[in-house]
Amino acid sequence: MKICVVCSYGIDNPGGVWNHVFNLTQQLKNKKIQHILVTPESKTNTYDRKNHYQIGKTFKINSAGSKANITLSPFINKQVK
């Protein structure tokens, strides 16, 4: 089985979502399940570089009092296999 975990938050945005994704991928690694993690580009990369792919940059969009991280890039399709 191969699993691709996609997270819209990069390592630079710590919090509940990132913690959940990180813990999930650690459990997959411990169980020797083949997986990759896809996140937006970030300034720091402390995660396992072998299984971590960073694509695109995020932009914060303010809407209705909340902020959304959105990845917009016309070149992102070249980075995704």
SVG drawing of the C-alpha trace seen along z (x, -y; Angstrom):
<svg xmlns="http://www.w3.org/2000/svg" viewBox="-17 -40 33 42">
<polyline fill="none" stroke="black" stroke-width="0.4" points="0.0,0.0 1.2,-3.5 -0.2,-6.5 0.1,-10.2 -0.7,-12.6 -1.4,-16.2 -1.4,-19.1 -2.2,-22.7 -0.1,-23.9 3.7,-23.9 6.0,-23.3 6.1,-27.1 2.5,-27.0 2.5,-24.8 -0.8,-23.8 -3.4,-21.1 -3.6,-20.2 0.2,-20.0 0.5,-18.0 -2.1,-15.5 -0.4,-15.1 3.1,-14.8 1.9,-12.1 0.0,-10.2 3.1,-10.1 5.2,-9.0 2.9,-6.1 3.0,-5.1 6.8,-5.2 6.8,-3.1 4.5,-0.5 6.7,-0.5 3.9,-1.7 5.2,-3.4 4.1,-7.0 5.0,-10.6 4.0,-13.9 3.2,-16.9 3.1,-20.4 3.7,-23.9 7.2,-25.3 8.5,-26.5 11.6,-28.2 12.4,-25.2 12.4,-21.6 12.8,-19.5 10.7,-16.6 12.1,-13.5 13.4,-14.8 13.2,-11.4 9.4,-11.3 8.6,-15.1 7.8,-17.0 7.4,-20.8 5.5,-22.4 4.2,-25.9 4.1,-28.8 1.2,-29.8 -0.5,-33.1 -2.7,-34.2 -6.1,-35.4 -8.3,-37.3 -12.0,-36.5 -14.9,-36.9 -12.6,-37.4 -10.5,-34.3 -7.3,-33.6 -6.8,-30.9 -3.5,-29.6 -3.9,-29.1 -1.3,-27.8 -1.5,-29.7 1.0,-29.0 0.7,-28.4 3.9,-26.3 2.7,-23.9 1.5,-21.2 5.2,-20.8 6.1,-19.9 3.3,-17.4 4.0,-14.0"/>
</svg>
